[in-house]
Amino acid sequence: MHIANPIYDVVFKYMLEDNKVAKLFLSAIIGEEILELDYIQNEVTREKIPLSEVEENSSPPQLINISRFDFAAKIRAESGFKTVTIELQRAKFLADLMRFRRYLGLHYQREENSYKDDKDNTHPRQIYCIFFLGYDTNLPARPVLKVDYSVKDACSGEELHTTDEFVSGLHHVSWIIQINLLKESRRNQLEQVLSVFDQTNIIENRQLLDINDETYPEAYRVIIRRLRKAMEDYEIRRKMELEDDVLNAFQKQAKEMEKLNKVVAQQGQTIADKDQTIADNAQTIADKDQTISTLSNQNESLSNELNELKKKFGLN
């Protein structure tokens, strides 16, 4: 079965705009049942990175596509339910860690990421962070990583269970999804659900994926149907083509920048070699001058000794 490729911003956004699909999809990632889900905001930004922020000897594009989706979620819990903020970010290229950090910091400050109890007291919502990374990293080679905090006795190391908001309100849980590692080997249901991002299923038209819907978890096939519907939507296909145009132009610019950087580096090396040659020549001249000065001093000393001998033997 062919479906629209959700690696495209427009398709990913379309998929999550269906509330049922979004609840199923996010529930699978966080491993908790989402009872209610509301958008707080969603946006796609393209941020320019100054060259000073680009790693040395690398040539990632100067422009980064970052999709951000924020949700308020009511989740089933042992005590009944809890409300959390789910922050989802996607980056197609190497992104500055500080950009994710700054955006997370905004969540901690926003008033809408809190709630009031029946006594009108304000409480912070716990923040769940989900990161979809579309580039290679130095992280452990696993498709999905969960980063969780733990509370321990500092003396004994014993892990302690607590639901106090002092901990949950100041610490967050993260899931890191490495799209490039979503291959055929799927170890659990979550990796099966995320198989719709497996880019090895691309057909000749990279906008589409060819998947076997019979191997997809039946409870989550509504996601497949949503992506199938996206494929059949003319406006979405048109926007996918625009994304391709931007990406192609972007990659071309990156290659040109890489070539320019190599030329500049070569010119810089040539200048450095010339400077070294000049420095070596200057040192050679200085050494020769020192030799001449030493010989001159030795000659003067010998001349003085000769004059003294002439005086001694009355040869003047």
C-alpha positions as CSV (number, residue, x, y, z in Angstrom):
1,M,0.0,0.0,0.0
2,H,1.2,3.5,-0.9
3,I,1.0,6.3,1.7
4,A,2.2,9.9,1.9
5,N,5.7,10.1,3.4
6,P,5.2,11.7,6.9
7,I,8.8,13.0,6.9
8,Y,7.3,15.9,5.0
9,D,6.2,18.7,7.3
10,V,2.9,19.1,5.6
11,V,2.1,15.4,5.9
12,F,3.2,15.1,9.5
13,K,1.0,18.1,10.4
14,Y,-1.9,16.6,8.5
15,M,-1.5,13.3,10.3
16,L,-1.6,15.0,13.8
17,E,-4.5,17.3,12.9
18,D,-6.8,14.2,13.3
19,N,-7.4,14.1,17.0
20,K,-8.0,10.3,17.1
21,V,-4.8,9.7,15.2
22,A,-2.8,12.1,17.3
23,K,-4.0,10.5,20.5
24,L,-3.1,7.0,19.3
25,F,0.2,8.1,17.9
26,L,1.4,10.0,21.0
27,S,0.0,7.4,23.4
28,A,2.2,4.8,21.6
29,I,5.3,6.9,22.1
30,I,4.8,7.9,25.7
31,G,3.4,4.4,26.7
32,E,0.5,6.0,28.5
33,E,-3.2,6.3,27.5
34,I,-4.2,9.8,26.4
35,L,-7.8,10.4,27.2
36,E,-8.1,14.0,25.9
37,L,-5.8,15.9,23.6
38,D,-5.9,19.6,22.6
39,Y,-3.6,21.6,20.5
40,I,-1.8,24.5,22.2
41,Q,0.0,25.6,19.1
42,N,1.8,24.2,16.1
43,E,4.2,25.8,13.7
44,V,6.9,25.1,11.2
45,T,9.9,27.4,11.3
46,R,12.9,27.7,9.1
47,E,15.8,29.1,11.1
48,K,19.1,30.4,9.7
49,I,22.2,29.5,11.6
50,P,25.2,31.9,11.6
51,L,28.4,30.3,10.2
52,S,30.0,30.7,13.6
53,E,27.6,28.1,14.9
54,V,28.4,25.5,12.3
55,E,30.8,22.8,13.4
56,E,34.4,23.0,12.1
57,N,35.1,20.8,9.1
58,S,31.4,20.1,8.5
59,S,29.0,21.5,6.0
60,P,25.4,21.2,7.3
61,P,22.9,23.6,5.6
62,Q,22.6,27.1,7.1
63,L,18.8,26.7,7.2
64,I,17.0,24.3,9.5
65,N,13.5,23.1,9.2
66,I,12.0,22.7,12.7
67,S,8.4,21.6,13.2
68,R,7.0,22.3,16.6
69,F,3.7,20.9,18.0
70,D,2.4,21.5,21.5
71,F,-0.4,19.7,23.1
72,A,-2.3,19.7,26.4
73,A,-3.0,16.1,27.3
74,K,-5.2,14.4,29.9
75,I,-3.6,11.0,30.7
76,R,-4.9,8.1,32.6
77,A,-3.1,7.6,35.9
78,E,-3.3,5.4,39.0
79,S,-5.0,8.1,40.9
80,G,-7.5,8.8,38.0
81,F,-5.8,11.1,35.5
82,K,-3.1,13.8,35.2
83,T,-2.6,16.6,32.8
84,V,0.7,17.2,31.0
85,T,2.1,19.3,28.2
86,I,3.5,17.4,25.3
87,E,6.1,19.3,23.2
88,L,7.0,17.6,19.9
89,Q,9.8,18.9,17.8
90,R,11.1,17.6,14.5
91,A,14.4,18.6,12.8
92,K,15.6,17.4,9.4
93,F,19.1,18.6,9.8
94,L,21.7,19.0,12.5
95,A,20.3,21.5,14.9
96,D,21.8,23.6,17.7
97,L,21.0,22.0,21.0
98,M,20.5,25.5,22.5
99,R,17.6,26.0,20.1
100,F,15.7,23.0,21.6
101,R,16.7,24.2,25.1
102,R,15.5,27.7,24.6
103,Y,12.1,26.5,23.3
104,L,11.8,24.1,26.3
105,G,12.6,27.1,28.6
106,L,9.6,29.0,27.1
107,H,7.3,26.1,28.1
108,Y,8.3,26.4,31.7
109,Q,7.5,30.1,31.6
110,R,4.1,29.9,29.8
111,E,1.1,30.4,32.0
112,E,-1.0,28.0,29.9
113,N,1.3,25.2,31.0
114,S,-0.2,25.3,34.4
115,Y,-3.6,24.6,35.9
116,K,-5.7,25.6,38.9
117,D,-7.2,23.2,41.5
118,D,-10.6,23.5,43.1
119,K,-9.0,25.9,45.7
120,D,-7.7,28.2,42.9
121,N,-4.1,27.2,43.5
122,T,-1.8,27.2,40.5
123,H,0.1,24.0,39.7
124,P,2.7,23.3,37.0
125,R,1.9,20.7,34.3
126,Q,4.6,18.1,33.8
127,I,6.3,18.5,30.4
128,Y,6.8,15.6,28.0
129,C,9.3,16.2,25.2
130,I,9.4,14.2,22.0
131,F,12.1,14.8,19.5
132,F,12.1,13.4,15.9
133,L,15.6,13.7,14.5
134,G,16.1,13.3,10.8
135,Y,19.9,13.3,10.8
136,D,22.7,11.0,12.1
137,T,23.8,11.6,15.7
138,N,26.3,10.2,18.2
139,L,23.5,8.9,20.4
140,P,23.2,5.2,21.1
141,A,22.1,3.4,17.9
142,R,18.5,2.6,18.9
143,P,15.4,3.9,17.1
144,V,13.7,5.2,20.2
145,L,15.4,6.4,23.3
146,K,13.7,7.5,26.6
147,V,15.4,9.9,28.9
148,D,13.8,9.8,32.3
149,Y,14.6,11.3,35.7
150,S,14.8,9.3,38.9
151,V,14.7,10.3,42.6
152,K,17.3,8.5,44.7
153,D,18.5,8.6,48.3
154,A,21.9,10.4,47.9
155,C,23.4,8.3,50.7
156,S,22.3,4.8,49.9
157,G,21.5,5.2,46.2
158,E,18.0,3.7,46.8
159,E,15.5,4.8,44.1
160,L,12.4,6.4,45.6
161,H,9.0,6.8,44.2
162,T,7.4,10.2,44.4
163,T,4.5,12.1,42.7
164,D,5.3,15.4,44.3
165,E,5.0,18.3,41.8
166,F,8.3,19.7,43.1
167,V,10.0,17.0,41.0
168,S,7.5,16.6,38.2
169,G,7.1,20.4,37.8
170,L,10.9,21.0,37.5
171,H,12.0,17.9,35.5
172,H,10.8,16.5,32.2
173,V,10.8,13.2,30.4
174,S,12.0,12.9,26.8
175,W,11.7,10.5,23.9
176,I,14.2,10.8,21.1
177,I,13.2,9.1,17.8
178,Q,16.0,8.6,15.3
179,I,14.3,8.4,12.0
180,N,17.4,7.1,10.2
181,L,17.4,4.0,12.5
182,L,13.8,3.0,11.9
183,K,14.7,0.0,9.8
184,E,13.0,-3.4,9.1
185,S,13.9,-5.0,12.5
186,R,11.0,-3.9,14.7
187,R,11.3,-5.2,18.3
188,N,8.0,-4.0,19.8
189,Q,4.7,-2.4,18.9
190,L,6.0,1.2,19.2
191,E,8.7,0.5,16.6
192,Q,6.0,-1.1,14.4
193,V,3.8,2.0,14.7
194,L,6.8,4.2,13.9
195,S,7.5,2.1,10.8
196,V,5.5,4.6,8.8
197,F,8.7,6.8,8.9
198,D,11.0,4.1,7.6
199,Q,12.6,5.8,4.6
200,T,13.8,2.5,3.2
201,N,10.3,2.1,1.9
202,I,10.5,5.1,-0.4
203,I,9.5,4.4,-4.0
204,E,10.8,6.2,-7.0
205,N,8.7,9.2,-5.9
206,R,10.2,10.0,-2.5
207,Q,6.9,11.6,-1.5
208,L,5.4,8.1,-1.1
209,L,6.2,5.1,0.9
210,D,5.2,1.5,0.1
211,I,4.3,-0.4,3.2
212,N,2.7,-3.7,4.1
213,D,-0.4,-2.6,6.0
214,E,-1.1,-6.3,7.0
215,T,2.0,-6.2,9.3
216,Y,1.0,-2.9,10.8
217,P,-0.7,-3.2,14.3
218,E,-4.4,-3.4,13.6
219,A,-5.3,-1.0,16.5
220,Y,-3.2,1.7,14.8
221,R,-4.3,1.3,11.2
222,V,-6.2,4.6,11.4
223,I,-2.8,6.2,11.1
224,I,-2.2,4.3,7.8
225,R,-5.6,5.4,6.5
226,R,-4.9,9.1,7.4
227,L,-1.6,8.9,5.5
228,R,-3.3,7.3,2.6
229,K,-5.8,10.1,2.6
230,A,-3.0,12.6,2.6
231,M,-1.5,11.0,-0.5
232,E,-4.8,11.5,-2.3
233,D,-5.1,15.1,-1.3
234,Y,-4.0,17.4,-4.2
235,E,-3.2,20.3,-2.0
236,I,-1.0,18.3,0.2
237,R,0.8,16.7,-2.8
238,R,1.4,20.2,-4.1
239,K,2.9,21.4,-0.8
240,M,5.1,18.3,-0.7
241,E,6.5,19.3,-4.1
242,L,7.2,22.8,-2.8
243,E,9.0,21.3,0.1
244,D,11.1,19.2,-2.3
245,D,11.9,22.4,-4.3
246,V,13.0,24.2,-1.2
247,L,15.0,21.2,0.0
248,N,16.7,20.7,-3.4
249,A,17.6,24.4,-3.6
250,F,18.8,24.2,0.0
251,Q,21.0,21.2,-0.6
252,K,22.4,22.9,-3.8
253,Q,23.2,26.0,-1.7
254,A,24.9,23.8,0.9
255,K,27.1,22.1,-1.7
256,E,28.1,25.4,-3.1
257,M,28.9,26.6,0.4
258,E,31.0,23.5,1.0
259,K,32.9,24.1,-2.3
260,L,33.5,27.8,-1.3
261,N,34.7,26.7,2.2
262,K,37.2,24.3,0.5
263,V,38.5,27.1,-1.8
264,V,38.8,29.5,1.1
265,A,40.6,26.8,3.2
266,Q,42.9,26.0,0.3
267,Q,43.7,29.7,-0.2
268,G,44.2,30.0,3.5
269,Q,46.7,27.1,3.5
270,T,48.5,28.6,0.5
271,I,48.8,31.9,2.4
272,A,50.0,30.1,5.5
273,D,52.6,28.2,3.4
274,K,53.8,31.5,1.9
275,D,54.0,33.1,5.3
276,Q,55.9,30.1,6.6
277,T,58.3,30.4,3.6
278,I,58.8,34.1,4.3
279,A,59.4,33.3,8.0
280,D,61.9,30.6,7.1
281,N,63.7,32.9,4.7
282,A,63.8,35.6,7.4
283,Q,65.2,33.1,9.9
284,T,67.9,32.1,7.3
285,I,68.8,35.7,6.8
286,A,68.9,36.2,10.6
287,D,71.2,33.1,10.9
288,K,73.5,34.4,8.2
289,D,73.6,37.8,9.8
290,Q,74.5,36.2,13.1
291,T,77.2,34.1,11.4
292,I,78.7,37.2,9.8
293,S,78.6,39.1,13.1
294,T,80.3,36.2,14.9
295,L,83.0,35.9,12.2
296,S,83.5,39.7,12.3
297,N,84.0,39.6,16.1
298,Q,86.4,36.7,15.7
299,N,88.3,38.6,13.0
300,E,88.5,41.7,15.2
301,S,89.7,39.6,18.1
302,L,92.4,37.9,16.0
303,S,93.5,41.4,14.6
304,N,93.9,42.7,18.2
305,E,95.9,39.6,19.2
306,L,98.2,40.1,16.1
307,N,98.8,43.8,17.0
308,E,99.7,42.8,20.5
309,L,102.2,40.3,19.3
310,K,103.7,42.9,16.9
311,K,104.1,45.3,19.8
312,K,105.7,42.6,21.9
313,F,108.3,41.7,19.4
314,G,108.8,45.3,18.1
315,L,107.5,44.6,14.7
316,N,105.4,47.8,14.4
